[in-house]
Amino acid sequence: MTIENLKESSTIIKSIIDQMVHIIEATETSFLYKKPSDEEWSVMQIACHVIEAVEFWVADLEALLIVPGAKWGRNHEHVRRLAAVEENYVASVSTEQVITRLQSLISLTKRALSKVQAEDLSKTAPSYNANFDGKPLSFLIDHLIVKHIESHLGQMVRHLEKVQYQKS
């Protein structure tokens, strides 16, 4: 990742979030909360996960800019990650709330990415997740923010297709 790629990341993130918002706005509410199967998340669970995850990774990114080399990250059992997709919690969240929070991620990520300098991208640090240990800051940005939300946009589309197909 280069500083030029970093600047493009804000545009990509905005596009992905805008697409997620469009899906939520254009879809019958009941479909948004329906899980395709017991093992899969609903569109609203995916959206809540994206919100929590991006907020988490942006906070870690900003902290690493202040304290380079500090231990960062988490695993799949992190309590806030689990709480964000818990079915009773998600059922209590309105589509309007999710849309507002998704849209707030655009400015949140843009502000955080604007703080990153070219020399920061190659800095490494230990991680609480062994899979991320010693990865450069560019990995956190590219994989855990940009590609992560991009993959969840695709997941939203697939899951929505499944629940809409189940109705017919």
DSSP file with accessible surface (Angstrom, degrees, kcal/mol):
  #  RESIDUE AA STRUCTURE BP1 BP2  ACC     N-H-->O    O-->H-N    N-H-->O    O-->H-N    TCO  KAPPA ALPHA  PHI   PSI    X-CA   Y-CA   Z-CA
    1    1 A M              0   0   71      0, 0.0     2,-0.2     0, 0.0   137,-0.1   0.000 360.0 360.0 360.0 137.0    0.0    0.0    0.0
    2    2 A T     >  -     0   0   62    136,-0.1     4,-2.2     1,-0.1     5,-0.1  -0.686 360.0-101.9-112.9 172.0    1.2    3.5   -0.9
    3    3 A I  H  > S+     0   0   38     -2,-0.2     4,-1.9     1,-0.2     5,-0.1   0.855 124.8  55.7 -63.6 -31.4    0.1    6.9    0.3
    4    4 A E  H  > S+     0   0  114      2,-0.2     4,-1.7     1,-0.2    -1,-0.2   0.917 107.5  48.3 -66.3 -42.9   -1.8    7.2   -3.1
    5    5 A N  H  > S+     0   0   62      1,-0.2     4,-1.5     2,-0.2    -2,-0.2   0.880 107.7  56.9 -61.6 -37.2   -3.6    3.9   -2.4
    6    6 A L  H  X S+     0   0    6     -4,-2.2     4,-0.9     1,-0.2     3,-0.2   0.907 104.6  50.4 -61.8 -42.0   -4.4    5.3    1.1
    7    7 A K  H >X S+     0   0  145     -4,-1.9     4,-0.8     1,-0.2     3,-0.5   0.886 109.4  51.8 -64.2 -37.3   -6.1    8.3   -0.4
    8    8 A E  H 3X S+     0   0  108     -4,-1.7     4,-2.4     1,-0.2    -1,-0.2   0.797  96.0  71.7 -68.1 -26.9   -8.2    6.0   -2.7
    9    9 A S  H 3X S+     0   0    4     -4,-1.5     4,-3.0     1,-0.2    -1,-0.2   0.874  92.7  54.3 -59.5 -39.4   -9.2    4.0    0.3
   10   10 A S  H <X S+     0   0   23     -4,-0.9     4,-2.3    -3,-0.5    -1,-0.2   0.908 110.0  47.1 -61.7 -40.9  -11.5    6.8    1.6
   11   11 A T  H  X S+     0   0  102     -4,-0.8     4,-2.3     2,-0.2    -2,-0.2   0.912 113.3  48.5 -66.4 -41.9  -13.3    6.9   -1.8
   12   12 A I  H  X S+     0   0   63     -4,-2.4     4,-2.5     2,-0.2    -2,-0.2   0.931 111.1  50.1 -64.0 -46.0  -13.6    3.1   -1.8
   13   13 A I  H  X S+     0   0    2     -4,-3.0     4,-2.8     1,-0.2     5,-0.3   0.932 110.2  50.4 -59.8 -45.0  -15.0    3.1    1.8
   14   14 A K  H  X S+     0   0   99     -4,-2.3     4,-2.8     1,-0.2    -1,-0.2   0.929 110.9  49.4 -59.6 -44.4  -17.6    5.8    0.9
   15   15 A S  H  X S+     0   0   58     -4,-2.3     4,-2.0     2,-0.2    -1,-0.2   0.921 112.5  46.8 -61.2 -44.8  -18.7    3.8   -2.1
   16   16 A I  H  X S+     0   0    5     -4,-2.5     4,-2.3     2,-0.2    -2,-0.2   0.939 113.9  47.0 -64.8 -46.8  -19.1    0.6   -0.2
   17   17 A I  H  X S+     0   0    1     -4,-2.8     4,-2.8     1,-0.2     5,-0.2   0.922 110.3  53.2 -62.4 -42.7  -21.0    2.2    2.7
   18   18 A D  H  X S+     0   0   60     -4,-2.8     4,-2.4    -5,-0.3    -1,-0.2   0.900 109.3  49.5 -59.0 -38.9  -23.2    4.0    0.2
   19   19 A Q  H  X S+     0   0   90     -4,-2.0     4,-2.3     2,-0.2    -1,-0.2   0.903 110.3  50.0 -67.3 -40.1  -24.0    0.7   -1.4
   20   20 A M  H  X S+     0   0    0     -4,-2.3     4,-2.3     2,-0.2    -2,-0.2   0.930 111.1  49.0 -62.2 -45.3  -24.8   -0.9    2.0
   21   21 A V  H  X S+     0   0    6     -4,-2.8     4,-3.0     1,-0.2     5,-0.2   0.919 109.5  52.5 -61.0 -42.6  -27.1    2.0    2.9
   22   22 A H  H  X S+     0   0  120     -4,-2.4     4,-2.4     1,-0.2    -1,-0.2   0.914 108.1  51.0 -60.0 -43.7  -28.9    1.7   -0.5
   23   23 A I  H  X S+     0   0   24     -4,-2.3     4,-0.8     2,-0.2    -1,-0.2   0.941 112.9  45.6 -58.8 -46.6  -29.5   -2.0    0.2
   24   24 A I  H >< S+     0   0    5     -4,-2.3     3,-0.7     1,-0.2    -2,-0.2   0.927 115.2  46.4 -65.9 -42.9  -31.0   -1.2    3.6
   25   25 A E  H 3< S+     0   0  123     -4,-3.0    -1,-0.2     1,-0.2    -2,-0.2   0.846 115.7  45.7 -67.6 -33.3  -33.1    1.6    2.3
   26   26 A A  H 3< S+     0   0   69     -4,-2.4     2,-0.4    -5,-0.2    -1,-0.2   0.477  98.8  85.6 -91.0  -2.8  -34.4   -0.4   -0.7
   27   27 A T  S << S-     0   0   17     -4,-0.8     5,-0.1    -3,-0.7     2,-0.1  -0.820  86.6-104.8-108.6 139.8  -35.2   -3.6    1.1
   28   28 A E    >>  -     0   0  102     -2,-0.4     3,-1.2     1,-0.1     4,-1.0  -0.360  35.7-124.9 -55.9 130.6  -38.4   -4.6    2.9
   29   29 A T  H >> S+     0   0   76      1,-0.3     4,-1.0     2,-0.2     3,-0.8   0.846 105.7  60.2 -53.1 -41.2  -37.5   -4.3    6.6
   30   30 A S  H 3> S+     0   0   69      1,-0.3     4,-0.5     2,-0.2     3,-0.4   0.855 102.6  53.5 -60.2 -33.7  -38.5   -7.9    7.5
   31   31 A F  H X4 S+     0   0   20     -3,-1.2     3,-0.5     1,-0.2    12,-0.4   0.819 100.5  61.7 -68.4 -30.6  -35.9   -9.3    5.0
   32   32 A L  H << S+     0   0    0     -4,-1.0    12,-2.6    -3,-0.8    13,-0.3   0.811 108.8  40.6 -66.5 -30.7  -33.2   -7.2    6.7
   33   33 A Y  H 3< S+     0   0   69     -4,-1.0     2,-0.4    -3,-0.4    -1,-0.2   0.485  93.4 102.8 -96.7  -4.5  -33.6   -9.0   10.1
   34   34 A K    <<  -     0   0   94     -4,-0.5     9,-0.5    -3,-0.5   129,-0.1  -0.666  64.8-139.9 -86.8 131.0  -34.1  -12.5    8.6
   35   35 A K        -     0   0   46     -2,-0.4     7,-0.2     7,-0.2     6,-0.1  -0.705   8.2-139.7 -86.4 136.4  -31.2  -14.9    8.8
   36   36 A P  S    S-     0   0    8      0, 0.0     2,-0.3     0, 0.0    -1,-0.1   0.822  84.7 -14.2 -63.2 -30.1  -30.7  -17.2    5.7
   37   37 A S  S >  S-     0   0   36      3,-0.3     3,-1.2     1,-0.0   126,-0.0  -0.953  78.8 -91.2-159.1 173.1  -29.9  -20.1    8.1
   38   38 A D  T 3  S+     0   0  140     -2,-0.3    -1,-0.0     1,-0.3    -3,-0.0   0.792 125.3  48.5 -62.8 -27.7  -29.0  -20.6   11.8
   39   39 A E  T 3  S+     0   0  161      2,-0.1     2,-0.3    -4,-0.0    -1,-0.3   0.510 103.0  73.8 -91.6  -7.0  -25.3  -20.3   11.0
   40   40 A E  S <  S-     0   0   41     -3,-1.2    -3,-0.3   119,-0.0     2,-0.2  -0.820  77.1-118.8-114.0 152.2  -25.5  -17.1    8.9
   41   41 A W        -     0   0   49     -2,-0.3     2,-0.1    -6,-0.1    -7,-0.1  -0.513  25.2-118.8 -82.6 152.7  -26.1  -13.5    9.9
   42   42 A S     >  -     0   0    2     -2,-0.2     4,-2.5    -7,-0.2     5,-0.2  -0.344  35.2-101.8 -76.0 168.0  -29.0  -11.3    8.8
   43   43 A V  H  > S+     0   0    2     -9,-0.5     4,-2.7   -12,-0.4   -10,-0.2   0.905 126.0  51.4 -59.6 -40.1  -28.3   -8.2    6.8
   44   44 A M  H  > S+     0   0    0    -12,-2.6     4,-2.6     2,-0.2    -1,-0.2   0.883 107.9  51.3 -68.2 -35.0  -28.8   -6.1    9.9
   45   45 A Q  H  > S+     0   0    8    -13,-0.3     4,-2.4     2,-0.2    -1,-0.2   0.915 110.6  49.5 -64.5 -41.3  -26.3   -8.3   11.9
   46   46 A I  H  X S+     0   0    0     -4,-2.5     4,-2.7     2,-0.2    -2,-0.2   0.940 111.6  48.3 -61.6 -46.3  -23.8   -7.8    9.1
   47   47 A A  H  X S+     0   0    0     -4,-2.7     4,-2.4     1,-0.2    -2,-0.2   0.925 112.0  48.8 -61.5 -43.9  -24.4   -4.0    9.2
   48   48 A C  H  X S+     0   0    6     -4,-2.6     4,-2.4     1,-0.2    -1,-0.2   0.885 111.4  50.7 -64.0 -37.4  -24.0   -4.0   13.0
   49   49 A H  H  X S+     0   0    3     -4,-2.4     4,-3.2     2,-0.2     5,-0.3   0.928 108.9  50.8 -63.9 -45.8  -20.8   -6.0   12.7
   50   50 A V  H  X S+     0   0    1     -4,-2.7     4,-2.8     2,-0.2     5,-0.3   0.935 110.7  49.6 -58.8 -45.1  -19.4   -3.6   10.1
   51   51 A I  H  X S+     0   0    3     -4,-2.4     4,-2.2     1,-0.2     5,-0.2   0.958 115.7  41.7 -58.6 -52.7  -20.1   -0.6   12.3
   52   52 A E  H  X S+     0   0   19     -4,-2.4     4,-2.4     1,-0.2    -2,-0.2   0.925 116.4  48.9 -63.1 -43.5  -18.5   -2.2   15.4
   53   53 A A  H  X S+     0   0    1     -4,-3.2     4,-3.1     2,-0.2     5,-0.3   0.929 111.9  46.6 -66.0 -46.2  -15.5   -3.6   13.5
   54   54 A V  H  X S+     0   0    2     -4,-2.8     4,-2.8    -5,-0.3     5,-0.3   0.934 113.2  49.6 -63.8 -43.4  -14.7   -0.4   11.6
   55   55 A E  H  X S+     0   0   71     -4,-2.2     4,-2.0    -5,-0.3    -1,-0.2   0.923 113.7  47.7 -59.4 -41.8  -15.0    1.7   14.8
   56   56 A F  H  X S+     0   0   15     -4,-2.4     4,-2.2    -5,-0.2    -2,-0.2   0.953 114.6  43.6 -63.1 -51.2  -12.7   -0.9   16.6
   57   57 A W  H  X S+     0   0   10     -4,-3.1     4,-2.7     1,-0.2    -2,-0.2   0.864 112.2  52.7 -69.2 -33.7  -10.0   -1.0   13.9
   58   58 A V  H  X S+     0   0    2     -4,-2.8     4,-2.8    -5,-0.3     5,-0.2   0.922 108.9  50.8 -65.7 -41.2  -10.0    2.8   13.4
   59   59 A A  H  X S+     0   0   52     -4,-2.0     4,-2.3    -5,-0.3    -2,-0.2   0.922 112.2  46.8 -61.7 -41.9   -9.5    3.2   17.1
   60   60 A D  H  X S+     0   0   32     -4,-2.2     4,-2.6     2,-0.2    -2,-0.2   0.914 111.3  52.1 -65.3 -41.8   -6.6    0.7   17.0
   61   61 A L  H  X S+     0   0    0     -4,-2.7     4,-1.5     2,-0.2    -2,-0.2   0.952 111.5  45.8 -58.0 -50.0   -5.1    2.5   13.9
   62   62 A E  H  X S+     0   0   48     -4,-2.8     4,-1.2     1,-0.2    -1,-0.2   0.892 112.2  51.5 -64.1 -37.4   -5.2    5.9   15.7
   63   63 A A  H  X S+     0   0   49     -4,-2.3     4,-3.3    -5,-0.2     3,-0.4   0.905 107.4  52.7 -65.8 -40.2   -3.7    4.4   18.8
   64   64 A L  H  < S+     0   0   14     -4,-2.6    -1,-0.2     1,-0.2    -2,-0.2   0.794 104.1  56.8 -67.8 -26.1   -0.9    2.9   16.8
   65   65 A L  H  < S+     0   0   37     -4,-1.5    -1,-0.2    -5,-0.2    -2,-0.2   0.837 114.7  38.8 -70.4 -30.1   -0.1    6.3   15.2
   66   66 A I  H  < S+     0   0  136     -4,-1.2    -2,-0.2    -3,-0.4    -1,-0.2   0.873 131.4  26.5 -84.4 -41.0    0.3    7.7   18.8
   67   67 A V  S >< S-     0   0   83     -4,-3.3     3,-1.8    -5,-0.1    -1,-0.2  -0.696  83.0-160.2-124.9  77.0    2.1    4.6   20.2
   68   68 A P  T 3  S+     0   0   70      0, 0.0     3,-0.1     0, 0.0    -3,-0.1  -0.281  76.5  24.1 -58.5 140.0    3.9    2.8   17.4
   69   69 A G  T 3  S+     0   0   40      1,-0.3    -5,-0.1    -5,-0.1     3,-0.1   0.382  86.7 139.8  87.8  -4.9    4.8   -0.7   18.2
   70   70 A A    <   -     0   0   36     -3,-1.8    -1,-0.3    -6,-0.1     2,-0.2  -0.360  64.5 -94.7 -70.0 153.5    2.1   -1.2   20.8
   71   71 A K        +     0   0  111     54,-0.1     2,-0.3    -3,-0.1    56,-0.2  -0.497  56.5 174.4 -70.7 134.8    0.2   -4.5   20.9
   72   72 A W  B     +a  127   0A   9     54,-1.8    56,-2.6    -2,-0.2    57,-0.5  -0.831  20.2  43.1-135.8 170.4   -3.0   -4.3   18.9
   73   73 A G        -     0   0    9     -2,-0.3     2,-0.3    54,-0.2    -2,-0.0  -0.365  50.7-127.2  97.4-169.6   -6.0   -6.3   17.6
   74   74 A R        -     0   0   15     -2,-0.1     2,-0.2     4,-0.0    55,-0.1  -0.945  16.2-111.5-167.0 176.9   -8.4   -8.9   18.9
   75   75 A N    >   -     0   0   77     -2,-0.3     3,-1.5    53,-0.1    54,-0.1  -0.562  44.9 -87.0-115.0-175.4   -9.7  -12.4   18.0
   76   76 A H  T 3  S+     0   0  121      1,-0.3    -1,-0.0    -2,-0.2     0, 0.0   0.573 121.7  62.1 -71.1  -8.2  -13.2  -13.6   16.9
   77   77 A E  T 3   +     0   0  150      4,-0.1    -1,-0.3     5,-0.0     2,-0.0   0.294  68.7 137.1-101.4  11.9  -14.3  -14.0   20.6
   78   78 A H    <>  -     0   0   47     -3,-1.5     4,-2.2     1,-0.1     3,-0.3  -0.347  58.5-129.5 -60.6 133.7  -13.9  -10.3   21.5
   79   79 A V  H  > S+     0   0  109      1,-0.2     4,-2.7     2,-0.2     5,-0.2   0.861 104.4  49.1 -61.2 -40.4  -16.9   -9.3   23.6
   80   80 A R  H  > S+     0   0  135      2,-0.2     4,-1.9     1,-0.2    -1,-0.2   0.881 110.4  52.7 -68.7 -33.9  -17.8   -6.2   21.6
   81   81 A R  H  > S+     0   0   39     -3,-0.3     4,-0.7     2,-0.2    -2,-0.2   0.940 113.2  43.6 -63.3 -46.0  -17.7   -8.1   18.4
   82   82 A L  H >X S+     0   0   83     -4,-2.2     3,-0.8     1,-0.2     4,-0.5   0.910 112.6  52.1 -66.6 -41.5  -20.0  -10.8   19.8
   83   83 A A  H >< S+     0   0   53     -4,-2.7     3,-1.0     1,-0.2    -1,-0.2   0.872 100.9  62.7 -64.4 -34.8  -22.4   -8.2   21.3
   84   84 A A  H 3< S+     0   0   10     -4,-1.9    -1,-0.2     1,-0.3    -2,-0.2   0.775 111.8  35.6 -64.0 -26.5  -22.7   -6.3   18.0
   85   85 A V  H << S+     0   0   13     -3,-0.8    -1,-0.3    -4,-0.7    -2,-0.2   0.374  82.0 130.3-109.9   4.5  -24.3   -9.3   16.3
   86   86 A E    <X  -     0   0   85     -3,-1.0     4,-2.7    -4,-0.5     5,-0.2  -0.375  61.8-129.8 -62.5 130.8  -26.3  -10.7   19.2
   87   87 A E  H  > S+     0   0  108      1,-0.2     4,-2.4     2,-0.2     5,-0.1   0.856 103.1  49.0 -57.9 -42.7  -29.8  -11.3   17.8
   88   88 A N  H  > S+     0   0  125      2,-0.2     4,-0.9     1,-0.2    -1,-0.2   0.898 113.6  47.9 -66.0 -38.5  -31.7   -9.5   20.6
   89   89 A Y  H >4 S+     0   0   83     -3,-0.2     3,-1.1     2,-0.2     4,-0.4   0.959 112.4  48.1 -63.0 -50.4  -29.5   -6.5   20.4
   90   90 A V  H >< S+     0   0    3     -4,-2.7     3,-1.6     1,-0.3    -2,-0.2   0.897 106.5  57.8 -60.1 -38.5  -29.8   -6.3   16.6
   91   91 A A  H 3< S+     0   0   70     -4,-2.4    -1,-0.3     1,-0.3    -2,-0.2   0.781 103.9  54.2 -62.8 -24.7  -33.6   -6.6   16.8
   92   92 A S  T << S+     0   0   83     -3,-1.1     2,-0.5    -4,-0.9    -1,-0.3   0.517  91.6  88.8 -87.1  -5.6  -33.6   -3.5   19.0
   93   93 A V  S <  S-     0   0   12     -3,-1.6     2,-0.1    -4,-0.4   -45,-0.1  -0.822  71.7-140.0 -97.9 127.6  -31.7   -1.5   16.4
   94   94 A S     >  -     0   0   39     -2,-0.5     4,-2.2     1,-0.1     5,-0.2  -0.418  21.2-117.0 -81.9 160.5  -33.7    0.4   13.7
   95   95 A T  H  > S+     0   0   19      1,-0.2     4,-2.8     2,-0.2     5,-0.2   0.877 117.2  56.5 -62.5 -35.8  -32.8    0.7   10.1
   96   96 A E  H  > S+     0   0  127      1,-0.2     4,-2.4     2,-0.2    -1,-0.2   0.909 106.8  48.5 -62.4 -42.1  -32.5    4.4   10.6
   97   97 A Q  H  > S+     0   0  101      2,-0.2     4,-2.5     1,-0.2    -1,-0.2   0.917 112.7  47.8 -63.1 -44.1  -30.0    4.0   13.4
   98   98 A V  H  X S+     0   0    1     -4,-2.2     4,-3.1     2,-0.2     5,-0.2   0.923 111.4  50.3 -64.3 -43.2  -27.9    1.6   11.3
   99   99 A I  H  X S+     0   0   21     -4,-2.8     4,-2.8     2,-0.2     5,-0.2   0.943 111.6  48.1 -61.0 -45.8  -28.0    3.9    8.3
  100  100 A T  H  X S+     0   0   91     -4,-2.4     4,-1.8     1,-0.2    -1,-0.2   0.928 114.9  45.3 -60.2 -44.7  -26.8    6.9   10.5
  101  101 A R  H  X S+     0   0   88     -4,-2.5     4,-0.8     2,-0.2    -1,-0.2   0.886 112.2  50.9 -70.1 -38.2  -24.0    4.8   12.0
  102  102 A L  H >X S+     0   0    0     -4,-3.1     3,-1.2     1,-0.2     4,-0.5   0.950 110.6  49.4 -61.4 -47.3  -22.9    3.4    8.7
  103  103 A Q  H >X S+     0   0   87     -4,-2.8     3,-1.2     1,-0.3     4,-0.7   0.855 103.6  60.4 -62.6 -31.9  -22.8    6.8    7.2
  104  104 A S  H 3X S+     0   0   51     -4,-1.8     4,-2.1     1,-0.3    -1,-0.3   0.763  91.8  68.8 -67.4 -21.4  -20.8    8.1   10.1
  105  105 A L  H <X S+     0   0    1     -3,-1.2     4,-2.7    -4,-0.8     5,-0.3   0.794  89.3  64.7 -66.5 -26.4  -18.1    5.6    9.3
  106  106 A I  H <X S+     0   0   32     -3,-1.2     4,-2.1    -4,-0.5    -1,-0.2   0.967 109.8  34.8 -62.6 -51.4  -17.3    7.5    6.1
  107  107 A S  H  X S+     0   0   56     -4,-0.7     4,-2.6     2,-0.2     5,-0.2   0.875 116.1  57.3 -72.2 -34.5  -16.0   10.6    8.0
  108  108 A L  H  X S+     0   0   39     -4,-2.1     4,-2.1     1,-0.2    -2,-0.2   0.949 112.6  39.3 -59.2 -50.3  -14.6    8.5   10.8
  109  109 A T  H  X S+     0   0    2     -4,-2.7     4,-3.1     2,-0.2     5,-0.3   0.898 113.8  54.7 -69.7 -38.0  -12.3    6.6    8.4
  110  110 A K  H  X S+     0   0  134     -4,-2.1     4,-1.9    -5,-0.3    -2,-0.2   0.935 110.2  46.5 -61.3 -44.6  -11.5    9.6    6.3
  111  111 A R  H  X S+     0   0  133     -4,-2.6     4,-0.6     2,-0.2    -1,-0.2   0.926 115.1  46.6 -62.0 -45.4  -10.3   11.5    9.4
  112  112 A A  H >< S+     0   0    1     -4,-2.1     3,-1.2    -5,-0.2     4,-0.4   0.933 112.2  49.1 -65.2 -45.0   -8.2    8.6   10.6
  113  113 A L  H >< S+     0   0    8     -4,-3.1     3,-1.2     1,-0.3    -1,-0.2   0.830 102.4  63.1 -65.9 -29.7   -6.7    7.8    7.2
  114  114 A S  H 3< S+     0   0   89     -4,-1.9    -1,-0.3    -5,-0.3    -2,-0.2   0.726  98.2  57.6 -67.7 -17.8   -5.7   11.5    6.8
  115  115 A K  T << S+     0   0  109     -3,-1.2     2,-0.3    -4,-0.6    -1,-0.3   0.638  85.2  99.4 -83.3 -16.8   -3.5   11.2    9.9
  116  116 A V    <   -     0   0    5     -3,-1.2     2,-0.3    -4,-0.4   -54,-0.0  -0.586  58.3-158.8 -79.5 130.9   -1.4    8.3    8.3
  117  117 A Q    >>  -     0   0   99     -2,-0.3     3,-1.4     1,-0.1     4,-0.9  -0.686  32.3-105.6-102.5 160.1    1.9    9.3    6.8
  118  118 A A  G >4 S+     0   0   56      1,-0.3     3,-0.9    -2,-0.3     4,-0.4   0.881 120.3  54.0 -52.9 -42.5    3.8    7.3    4.2
  119  119 A E  G >4 S+     0   0  118      1,-0.2     3,-0.5     2,-0.2     4,-0.3   0.741 100.3  62.4 -68.5 -21.2    6.4    6.1    6.8
  120  120 A D  G X4 S+     0   0   13     -3,-1.4     3,-1.3     1,-0.2    17,-0.5   0.818  87.2  72.9 -70.7 -30.2    3.6    4.8    9.1
  121  121 A L  G << S+     0   0   10     -4,-0.9    17,-2.2    -3,-0.9    18,-0.3   0.787 100.1  42.5 -60.2 -30.1    2.4    2.3    6.5
  122  122 A S  G <  S+     0   0   90     -3,-0.5    -1,-0.3    -4,-0.4    -2,-0.2   0.512  85.2 116.4 -97.1  -3.1    5.4   -0.1    7.0
  123  123 A K    <   -     0   0   87     -3,-1.3    14,-1.9    -4,-0.3     2,-0.3  -0.399  50.7-156.5 -66.9 139.5    5.5    0.1   10.8
  124  124 A T  B     +B  136   0B  81     12,-0.2    11,-0.1    -2,-0.1   -55,-0.1  -0.760  14.4 177.6-115.7 163.0    4.8   -3.2   12.4
  125  125 A A        -     0   0    9     10,-0.7     9,-1.8    -2,-0.3    10,-0.4  -0.982  35.3 -94.2-158.4 155.4    3.6   -4.2   15.9
  126  126 A P        -     0   0   56      0, 0.0   -54,-1.8     0, 0.0     2,-0.3  -0.339  42.3-150.7 -68.8 156.3    2.7   -7.3   17.9
  127  127 A S  B     -a   72   0A   7    -56,-0.2   -54,-0.2     2,-0.1     6,-0.1  -0.947  26.7-131.1-130.9 152.5   -0.9   -8.3   17.9
  128  128 A Y  S    S+     0   0  150    -56,-2.6     2,-0.6    -2,-0.3   -55,-0.2   0.677 101.7  69.4 -69.2 -18.7   -3.3  -10.1   20.3
  129  129 A N  S >> S-     0   0   17    -57,-0.5     3,-2.2     1,-0.1     4,-0.7  -0.917  79.1-149.0-103.6 116.8   -4.3  -12.2   17.2
  130  130 A A  G >4 S+     0   0   87     -2,-0.6     3,-0.7     1,-0.3    -1,-0.1   0.805  96.1  61.9 -56.8 -30.4   -1.4  -14.4   16.2
  131  131 A N  G 34 S+     0   0  128      1,-0.2    -1,-0.3    -3,-0.1    -3,-0.0   0.711 110.6  39.4 -67.6 -21.8   -2.5  -14.2   12.5
  132  132 A F  G X4 S+     0   0   33     -3,-2.2     3,-2.1   -60,-0.1    -1,-0.2   0.420  83.6 132.0-106.3  -1.8   -1.9  -10.4   12.6
  133  133 A D  T << S+     0   0   90     -4,-0.7    -3,-0.0    -3,-0.7   -62,-0.0  -0.292  80.9   3.3 -59.5 127.4    1.3  -10.4   14.6
  134  134 A G  T 3  S+     0   0   40     -9,-1.8    -1,-0.3     1,-0.2    -4,-0.0   0.540  92.0 146.0  76.5   7.6    4.0   -8.3   13.1
  135  135 A K    <   -     0   0   83     -3,-2.1   -10,-0.7   -10,-0.4    -1,-0.2  -0.484  51.4-109.7 -74.6 148.7    1.8   -7.1   10.2
  136  136 A P  B >>  -B  124   0B  39      0, 0.0     3,-1.4     0, 0.0     4,-1.1  -0.305  26.9-106.9 -74.6 162.0    2.4   -3.6    9.0
  137  137 A L  H 3> S+     0   0   12    -14,-1.9     4,-2.1   -17,-0.5     5,-0.2   0.833 119.0  66.6 -57.2 -32.1   -0.1   -0.8    9.5
  138  138 A S  H 3> S+     0   0   22    -17,-2.2     4,-3.1     1,-0.2     5,-0.3   0.850  96.6  56.0 -59.7 -32.2   -1.0   -1.0    5.8
  139  139 A F  H <>>S+     0   0   32     -3,-1.4     4,-2.6   -18,-0.3     5,-1.2   0.930 104.6  51.4 -64.4 -45.8   -2.4   -4.5    6.6
  140  140 A L  I  X>S+     0   0    1     -4,-1.1     4,-0.7     3,-0.2     5,-0.6   0.936 117.0  40.3 -57.2 -45.6   -4.7   -3.1    9.3
  141  141 A I  I  X>S+     0   0    0     -4,-2.1     5,-2.4     3,-0.2     4,-0.8   0.966 122.8  37.1 -68.1 -53.7   -6.0   -0.4    6.8
  142  142 A D  I  <>S+     0   0   39     -4,-3.1     5,-3.0     3,-0.2     6,-0.2   0.924 130.3  24.6 -70.9 -45.6   -6.2   -2.5    3.7
  143  143 A H  I  <5S+     0   0   81     -4,-2.6     5,-0.5    -5,-0.3    -3,-0.2   0.889 126.5  39.7 -90.8 -42.1   -7.4   -5.9    5.1
  144  144 A L  I  <<S+     0   0   16     -5,-1.2    -3,-0.2    -4,-0.7   -87,-0.2   0.642 131.5  20.1 -90.9 -13.1   -9.2   -5.1    8.3
  145  145 A I  I  X<S+     0   0    2     -4,-0.8     4,-2.3    -5,-0.6     5,-0.3   0.686 130.7  29.2-112.8 -69.2  -11.0   -2.0    7.2
  146  146 A V  I  ><S+     0   0    4     -5,-2.4     4,-2.2     1,-0.2    -3,-0.2   0.967 128.8  34.2 -64.0 -60.3  -11.3   -1.7    3.4
  147  147 A K  H  ><S+     0   0   91     -5,-3.0     4,-2.5    -6,-0.2    -1,-0.2   0.840 115.4  59.8 -67.9 -29.3  -11.4   -5.3    2.3
  148  148 A H  H  > S+     0   0   35     -5,-0.5     4,-1.7    -6,-0.2    -1,-0.2   0.955 110.0  39.4 -63.4 -50.4  -13.3   -6.3    5.4
  149  149 A I  H  X S+     0   0    2     -4,-2.3     4,-1.7     1,-0.2    -2,-0.2   0.880 113.6  56.7 -70.0 -31.7  -16.2   -4.0    4.7
  150  150 A E  H  X S+     0   0  100     -4,-2.2     4,-1.7    -5,-0.3    -1,-0.2   0.927 106.8  48.8 -62.7 -42.2  -16.0   -4.8    1.0
  151  151 A S  H  X S+     0   0   64     -4,-2.5     4,-2.0     1,-0.2    -1,-0.2   0.879 109.3  52.9 -66.5 -34.1  -16.4   -8.6    1.8
  152  152 A H  H  X S+     0   0   20     -4,-1.7     4,-2.5     2,-0.2    -1,-0.2   0.797 102.0  58.7 -74.7 -24.9  -19.4   -7.8    4.0
  153  153 A L  H  X S+     0   0   18     -4,-1.7     4,-2.1     2,-0.2    -1,-0.2   0.952 108.6  45.8 -63.0 -47.3  -21.1   -5.9    1.2
  154  154 A G  H  X S+     0   0   25     -4,-1.7     4,-2.5     1,-0.2    -2,-0.2   0.899 111.0  52.9 -60.5 -39.7  -20.9   -9.1   -0.9
  155  155 A Q  H  X S+     0   0   33     -4,-2.0     4,-2.8     2,-0.2     5,-0.3   0.916 106.6  53.0 -62.9 -42.0  -22.2  -11.1    2.1
  156  156 A M  H  X S+     0   0    0     -4,-2.5     4,-2.5     1,-0.2     5,-0.2   0.933 110.3  47.5 -57.1 -47.4  -25.2   -8.7    2.5
  157  157 A V  H  X S+     0   0   59     -4,-2.1     4,-2.3     2,-0.2    -2,-0.2   0.937 113.9  46.6 -61.5 -48.0  -26.1   -9.2   -1.2
  158  158 A R  H  X S+     0   0  129     -4,-2.5     4,-1.9     1,-0.2    -2,-0.2   0.924 114.5  46.7 -61.7 -44.3  -25.8  -13.0   -1.0
  159  159 A H  H  X S+     0   0    8     -4,-2.8     4,-2.4     1,-0.2     5,-0.2   0.892 111.0  51.7 -69.2 -37.1  -27.7  -13.3    2.3
  160  160 A L  H  X S+     0   0   16     -4,-2.5     4,-2.5    -5,-0.3     5,-0.3   0.916 108.2  52.2 -64.8 -42.0  -30.5  -11.0    1.0
  161  161 A E  H  X S+     0   0  118     -4,-2.3     4,-2.2    -5,-0.2    -1,-0.2   0.912 109.9  50.4 -59.2 -41.0  -30.8  -13.1   -2.1
  162  162 A K  H  X S+     0   0   84     -4,-1.9     4,-2.1     2,-0.2    -2,-0.2   0.932 112.3  44.2 -63.9 -47.7  -31.2  -16.2    0.0
  163  163 A V  H  X S+     0   0    1     -4,-2.4     4,-1.0     1,-0.2    -1,-0.2   0.868 114.5  49.5 -71.1 -31.6  -33.9  -14.8    2.3
  164  164 A Q  H  X S+     0   0   80     -4,-2.5     4,-1.0    -5,-0.2     3,-0.3   0.882 111.2  50.0 -72.4 -34.6  -35.8  -13.3   -0.6
  165  165 A Y  H  < S+     0   0  182     -4,-2.2     3,-0.5    -5,-0.3    -2,-0.2   0.889 104.7  58.3 -67.7 -38.0  -35.6  -16.6   -2.4
  166  166 A Q  H  < S+     0   0   89     -4,-2.1    -1,-0.2     1,-0.2    -2,-0.2   0.803 101.0  57.6 -62.6 -28.6  -36.9  -18.5    0.7
  167  167 A K  H  <        0   0  139     -4,-1.0    -1,-0.2    -3,-0.3    -2,-0.2   0.864 360.0 360.0 -69.9 -37.1  -40.0  -16.3    0.6
  168  168 A S     <        0   0  125     -4,-1.0    -3,-0.0    -3,-0.5     0, 0.0  -0.052 360.0 360.0 -80.9 360.0  -41.0  -17.4   -2.9
